[in-house]
């Protein structure tokens, strides 16, 4: 999820979403960066209109407590998860699930 947040932060700041920029944001936040995940996210966001995706997410769930930006492009998240499955062991996958829930 932190990869999506990094991309949204870059987008909001008007910066290009690149592997290097995603890596820099995550490293600044103290996150150990998986280069394959950063690359998969950038590839998945290629051609995606982030403003449109945010607007659609906000329209689909107007009563949601979380900001609409948190519901960023599902395609990007799916691509990152697919890449993650290829690169991690079962233990790493379970640790990642724990991060999703607190």
Secondary structure, 3 states (H helix, E strand, C coil): CHHHHHHHHHHHCCCCCCHHHHHHHHHHCCCCCCHHHHHHHHHHHCCCCHHHHHHHHHHHCCCCCCCHHHHCCHHHHHHHHHHHHHHCCHHHHHHHHHHHCC
